[in-house]
Amino acid sequence: MRRRRRLPGPDPRMPWREAEFCVLDVETTGLDLSRDDIVSFGVALVVGGRIPCGRSVYREVRPSRPVSVAALTVHGLRAADLTGAPVLDEVIDEVIDLLSGRVPVAHAAWVERAFLDRALRPRGRRLGRAVVDTAALLRACRLAGSDSGTEPNLETAARGIGLPVYTPHHALGDAFTTAQLFLALATRLERGRTLTVRDLCRVSAHHAA
């Protein structure tokens, strides 16, 4: 079997404010990580410690399986809404371009990681080791409990530190909310010192659920 190549990322020794991050959110037909499909994804880039709004991306994707009732009640995307959308294979190269050279960021990142790794498989690619999870950063900043297997709610966490919430359960809205949360938490973790990409990834891994 052909070995999959990791997507390239920035130098892990780079100060985080000099690196680029790709903040992603995906909506899906359900949460069976081995079978369900992506129905939309949103991307907000973080460049130089800022979010360039003009470079955000939102795409809807036509799935190969029905949207579950549970998923429909969350994101509201019906099969009829997706009939004219491209299939994942037609947009995955855009995802690869967005991720390449950047650190992926997501809230409760195990979901995005599982779906994206499966989507990248036909191209012989996979995510790198470095992924930042804002749910883990919340725990590191003691803004979420560490004794529960449940993930901190994105909207509640953002509002709790005075951040706006953009269109909950819409992939691009959630990506923007996550990007702002990431910037706020990374700034807290700096504490007057140089915080590198490696530092953020280690903190995220240490405090993962």
C-alpha positions in Angstrom: 0.0 0.0 0.0 1.3 3.4 -0.9 2.5 5.4 2.1 0.6 8.7 2.5 2.6 11.9 2.7 2.0 14.4 5.4 0.9 17.9 4.3 3.7 20.4 4.9 3.5 22.8 7.8 5.5 25.7 9.1 8.7 25.4 11.0 7.6 24.3 14.5 10.2 26.6 16.1 8.6 29.7 14.5 6.9 32.1 16.9 3.2 31.6 16.5 2.5 35.2 15.4 4.8 34.7 12.4 3.1 31.4 11.3 -0.1 30.8 9.3 -3.0 28.8 10.6 -5.9 27.2 8.8 -9.0 27.3 11.0 -11.5 24.7 9.8 -15.0 23.6 10.6 -16.9 20.8 8.8 -20.5 19.9 8.9 -21.4 16.3 8.1 -24.2 13.7 7.4 -23.6 12.3 10.9 -20.8 11.5 13.3 -19.9 8.0 12.2 -16.2 8.8 11.5 -15.8 5.8 9.2 -19.0 6.2 7.1 -20.5 9.7 7.2 -19.7 12.4 4.7 -18.8 16.0 4.8 -21.6 18.3 3.5 -19.9 21.7 4.0 -16.6 23.2 5.2 -15.6 26.6 6.2 -12.1 28.0 6.5 -10.8 31.2 8.2 -7.1 31.8 7.9 -5.0 33.3 10.7 -2.0 35.3 9.3 0.4 37.3 11.4 -2.0 37.0 14.4 -4.9 38.4 12.4 -7.9 37.0 10.5 -8.0 38.3 6.9 -11.7 38.1 6.2 -11.3 38.4 2.4 -9.5 35.1 2.3 -12.2 33.0 4.0 -13.7 30.0 2.2 -17.0 28.3 2.4 -18.1 25.3 0.3 -21.0 23.0 0.3 -20.4 19.3 -0.7 -22.8 16.8 -2.2 -22.6 13.7 0.0 -22.8 10.0 -1.1 -25.2 9.1 1.7 -28.3 10.7 3.2 -28.1 13.5 5.8 -29.2 12.0 9.2 -32.1 13.6 11.0 -29.8 14.4 13.9 -27.3 16.2 11.7 -30.1 18.0 9.8 -31.4 19.5 13.1 -27.9 20.8 13.8 -26.8 22.4 10.4 -30.0 22.5 8.5 -28.5 21.3 5.2 -31.0 19.1 3.3 -30.3 16.8 0.5 -32.2 19.2 -1.8 -29.8 22.0 -0.8 -26.8 20.0 -1.9 -27.9 18.5 -5.2 -26.0 21.2 -7.2 -22.9 21.1 -5.0 -19.6 19.5 -6.1 -18.6 16.1 -4.7 -15.7 16.0 -2.3 -13.3 14.8 -4.9 -13.8 18.0 -6.8 -12.9 20.3 -3.9 -10.4 18.3 -1.9 -7.4 19.9 -3.9 -8.6 23.3 -2.7 -8.6 21.9 0.9 -5.0 20.6 0.4 -3.9 24.1 -0.9 -5.5 25.8 2.2 -3.8 23.4 4.6 -0.4 23.2 3.0 2.2 25.3 4.9 -0.3 26.1 7.7 -1.2 24.6 11.0 -4.7 23.2 11.2 -6.9 24.5 14.0 -10.4 23.3 15.0 -12.6 23.1 18.0 -12.9 19.5 19.3 -10.4 18.8 16.5 -10.8 15.0 16.6 -13.9 15.4 14.4 -12.2 17.5 11.7 -9.1 15.4 11.9 -11.0 12.1 11.3 -13.1 13.4 8.4 -10.2 15.3 6.7 -7.7 12.4 7.0 -10.3 10.2 5.3 -10.9 12.8 2.6 -7.2 13.2 1.9 -6.6 9.4 1.5 -7.4 9.2 -2.2 -4.7 11.9 -2.9 -2.1 9.9 -0.9 -1.9 12.7 1.7 -2.7 13.1 5.4 -2.6 15.8 8.0 0.7 16.4 9.8 1.2 15.8 13.5 0.7 19.4 14.4 -3.0 20.2 15.0 -4.3 22.8 17.4 -7.5 22.2 19.3 -9.2 25.2 20.8 -11.1 22.9 23.2 -7.8 21.8 24.6 -6.5 25.4 24.8 -9.6 26.3 26.8 -8.6 23.5 29.3 -5.0 24.8 29.3 -6.2 28.3 30.2 -8.5 26.8 32.9 -11.6 28.1 31.1 -13.1 24.6 30.8 -13.2 21.6 33.1 -10.6 18.9 32.7 -12.5 16.1 34.5 -15.2 15.4 31.9 -15.1 13.6 28.6 -17.4 16.2 27.1 -16.0 19.0 24.9 -16.6 22.6 25.9 -19.3 24.3 23.8 -17.8 26.7 21.2 -20.4 29.4 21.5 -20.5 29.3 25.3 -16.7 29.5 25.5 -16.5 32.4 23.0 -19.3 34.4 24.8 -17.6 33.6 28.2 -14.6 35.7 27.3 -16.5 38.4 25.5 -16.1 37.3 21.9 -18.9 37.5 19.2 -20.4 34.3 17.9 -20.9 34.0 14.1 -23.9 31.9 12.8 -23.6 28.8 15.0 -23.5 25.4 13.2 -22.7 27.0 9.9 -19.3 25.9 8.8 -17.9 29.3 8.0 -19.6 30.9 11.1 -18.1 28.3 13.4 -14.7 28.7 11.6 -14.7 32.5 12.3 -15.8 31.9 16.0 -13.0 29.3 16.4 -10.4 31.6 14.8 -11.2 34.4 17.2 -11.2 32.0 20.2 -7.8 30.7 19.0 -6.3 34.2 18.9 -7.6 35.0 22.3 -6.4 31.8 23.9 -2.9 31.9 22.2 -2.5 35.4 23.5 -3.3 34.3 27.0 -0.8 31.5 26.8 2.0 33.8 25.6 2.2 35.6 29.0 5.0 37.9 27.8 7.1 35.0 26.4 7.8 33.8 22.9 5.2 31.1 22.1 6.1 28.9 19.2 4.1 26.7 16.9 5.5 23.7 18.7 4.5 25.1 22.1 0.9 25.5 20.9 0.7 22.0 19.5 2.2 20.5 22.7 -0.2 22.3 24.9 -3.1 21.2 22.7 -2.0 17.6 22.7 -1.4 17.6 26.5 -4.9 18.9 27.2 -6.8 16.9 24.6 -9.9 15.1 25.8 
